[in-house]
Amino acid sequence: MSKYILDAEMLTSLIKNQYSSLRQASRAMDIHHSYLCKVLNKKQEPGKKFIEGVLAAFKDLKFEDIFKKPN
């Protein structure tokens, strides 16, 4: 299975543009805010629930828009 890498900068930018706080974004993603912070700070790998949450919170976003294959 190919590994994908989260574009944390892009996700951070999307969150800042659409939500007033990380807590509000994490609620929309149905994940705990500390999990969101850990993933954005590259201290934890995003799991299935995180990926599903991103796609639910940003309905116009496709998986390939935010998760990239490493070069």
Backbone as JSON, one array per atom type, in Angstrom:
{
  "sequence": "MSKYILDAEMLTSLIKNQYSSLRQASRAMDIHHSYLCKVLNKKQEPGKKFIEGVLAAFKDLKFEDIFKKPN",
  "N": [[0.85, -1.19, 0.0], [0.55, 2.18, -0.85], [2.09, 4.94, 0.72], [0.83, 7.98, 1.95], [1.28, 11.49, 2.35], [0.3, 13.99, 4.55], [-0.55, 17.25, 3.63], [0.18, 19.45, 5.64], [0.48, 22.22, 5.87], [-1.28, 23.21, 3.94], [-3.72, 22.23, 4.95], [-3.81, 23.59, 7.41], [-4.04, 26.22, 6.49], [-6.54, 26.06, 5.18], [-8.17, 25.52, 7.4], [-7.83, 27.9, 8.89], [-9.06, 29.69, 7.14], [-11.71, 28.86, 7.07], [-12.67, 28.23, 9.63], [-13.04, 29.47, 12.99], [-11.36, 28.65, 14.96], [-9.05, 26.06, 16.04], [-10.33, 24.25, 17.65], [-13.01, 24.51, 16.85], [-12.78, 23.58, 14.23], [-11.93, 20.96, 14.75], [-14.21, 19.94, 15.96], [-15.96, 19.99, 13.79], [-14.71, 18.1, 12.28], [-15.1, 15.91, 13.8], [-13.24, 14.94, 15.65], [-10.85, 14.86, 18.38], [-9.5, 17.91, 19.6], [-6.83, 17.9, 20.4], [-5.75, 15.77, 19.0], [-5.94, 16.73, 16.38], [-4.14, 18.89, 16.57], [-1.74, 17.5, 17.13], [-1.39, 16.03, 14.76], [-1.19, 18.1, 12.86], [1.17, 19.26, 13.74], [2.92, 17.33, 13.14], [3.43, 15.29, 14.96], [2.01, 13.06, 15.23], [0.71, 10.47, 13.2], [-1.84, 10.8, 10.71], [-4.89, 9.05, 11.01], [-7.51, 6.79, 9.9], [-9.96, 7.89, 10.89], [-9.24, 10.59, 11.1], [-8.74, 11.27, 8.42], [-11.28, 10.81, 7.3], [-12.64, 12.76, 8.75], [-11.46, 15.16, 7.83], [-12.32, 15.14, 5.16], [-15.05, 15.27, 5.58], [-15.39, 17.74, 6.87], [-14.46, 19.52, 5.0], [-16.03, 19.67, 2.4], [-15.72, 20.1, -0.38], [-13.25, 19.21, -0.92], [-10.94, 16.83, -2.15], [-9.44, 13.66, -1.47], [-6.89, 13.51, -2.68], [-6.22, 16.16, -2.86], [-5.26, 17.01, -0.43], [-3.7, 15.02, 0.67], [-0.66, 13.8, -0.28], [1.39, 11.84, -2.5], [4.61, 10.73, -1.64], [7.64, 12.01, -3.1]],
  "CA": [[0.0, 0.0, 0.0], [1.31, 3.42, -0.93], [1.97, 5.87, 1.85], [0.52, 9.35, 1.57], [1.72, 12.48, 3.33], [-0.62, 15.11, 4.73], [-0.05, 18.6, 3.39], [-0.26, 20.13, 6.87], [0.38, 23.67, 5.63], [-2.52, 23.46, 3.21], [-4.83, 22.02, 5.86], [-3.8, 24.71, 8.35], [-4.58, 27.37, 5.77], [-7.98, 25.82, 5.01], [-8.81, 25.68, 8.71], [-7.84, 29.34, 9.22], [-10.0, 30.39, 6.26], [-13.08, 28.41, 7.23], [-13.06, 28.08, 11.03], [-12.5, 30.51, 13.87], [-10.37, 28.07, 15.87], [-8.77, 24.64, 15.84], [-11.39, 23.51, 18.35], [-14.19, 24.5, 15.99], [-12.45, 22.68, 13.11], [-11.9, 19.59, 15.24], [-15.6, 19.54, 16.14], [-16.5, 19.73, 12.45], [-14.05, 16.88, 11.81], [-15.48, 14.89, 14.76], [-12.04, 14.41, 16.31], [-10.43, 15.67, 19.51], [-8.63, 18.99, 19.14], [-5.42, 17.56, 20.62], [-5.38, 14.91, 17.88], [-5.73, 17.64, 15.25], [-2.88, 19.62, 16.81], [-0.62, 16.57, 16.99], [-1.21, 15.72, 13.34], [-0.7, 19.3, 12.18], [2.55, 19.48, 14.18], [3.68, 16.14, 12.71], [3.79, 14.46, 16.11], [1.19, 11.86, 15.11], [0.24, 10.2, 11.84], [-3.3, 10.81, 10.59], [-5.53, 7.75, 10.82], [-8.73, 6.76, 9.09], [-10.93, 8.85, 11.42], [-8.76, 11.92, 10.75], [-8.97, 11.45, 6.98], [-12.73, 10.95, 7.13], [-13.01, 14.05, 9.31], [-11.04, 16.22, 6.89], [-13.2, 15.12, 3.99], [-16.39, 15.69, 6.02], [-15.36, 19.16, 7.22], [-14.16, 20.27, 3.78], [-16.78, 18.86, 1.45], [-15.24, 20.28, -1.76], [-11.89, 18.7, -0.96], [-10.74, 15.42, -2.46], [-8.31, 13.06, -0.76], [-5.65, 13.85, -3.38], [-5.95, 17.59, -2.68], [-4.64, 17.26, 0.87], [-2.74, 13.95, 0.93], [0.2, 13.67, -1.46], [2.35, 10.76, -2.55], [5.98, 11.26, -1.53], [8.4, 11.99, -4.35]],
  "C": [[0.88, 1.24, 0.0], [1.06, 4.29, 0.28], [1.71, 7.27, 1.29], [0.95, 10.27, 2.7], [0.71, 13.62, 3.35], [0.1, 16.41, 4.41], [-0.58, 19.47, 4.54], [-0.4, 21.63, 6.68], [-0.91, 24.01, 4.92], [-3.73, 23.3, 4.13], [-4.93, 23.14, 6.89], [-4.41, 25.95, 7.72], [-6.09, 27.23, 5.57], [-8.74, 26.03, 6.31], [-8.91, 27.16, 9.07], [-8.86, 30.1, 8.4], [-11.46, 30.05, 6.55], [-13.58, 28.36, 8.68], [-12.39, 29.14, 11.89], [-11.44, 29.97, 14.83], [-10.13, 26.61, 15.5], [-9.84, 23.78, 16.52], [-12.65, 23.41, 17.48], [-13.96, 23.55, 14.8], [-12.48, 21.23, 13.58], [-13.32, 19.07, 15.5], [-16.24, 19.19, 14.8], [-15.94, 18.42, 11.88], [-14.41, 15.68, 12.68], [-14.26, 14.14, 15.32], [-11.69, 15.33, 17.47], [-9.43, 16.72, 19.02], [-7.15, 18.67, 19.36], [-4.9, 16.64, 19.52], [-5.09, 15.76, 16.65], [-4.41, 18.37, 15.4], [-1.67, 18.71, 16.62], [-0.35, 16.23, 15.53], [-0.65, 16.93, 12.6], [0.75, 19.61, 12.53], [3.45, 18.29, 13.9], [4.2, 15.31, 13.87], [3.0, 13.17, 16.12], [0.76, 11.71, 13.66], [-1.29, 10.28, 11.79], [-3.82, 9.41, 10.32], [-6.79, 7.9, 10.0], [-9.76, 7.79, 9.57], [-10.54, 10.29, 11.07], [-9.07, 12.21, 9.28], [-10.46, 11.64, 6.7], [-13.2, 12.3, 7.64], [-12.64, 15.22, 8.41], [-12.01, 16.29, 5.72], [-14.63, 15.52, 4.34], [-16.45, 17.19, 6.29], [-15.14, 20.05, 6.0], [-14.74, 19.5, 2.6], [-16.31, 18.98, 0.0], [-13.86, 19.69, -1.97], [-11.89, 17.22, -1.31], [-9.51, 14.94, -1.7], [-6.99, 13.54, -1.37], [-5.28, 15.33, -3.25], [-5.12, 17.85, -1.43], [-3.6, 16.2, 1.26], [-1.97, 13.67, -0.35], [1.07, 12.42, -1.35], [3.74, 11.36, -2.41], [6.72, 11.12, -2.86], [9.45, 10.92, -4.33]]
}
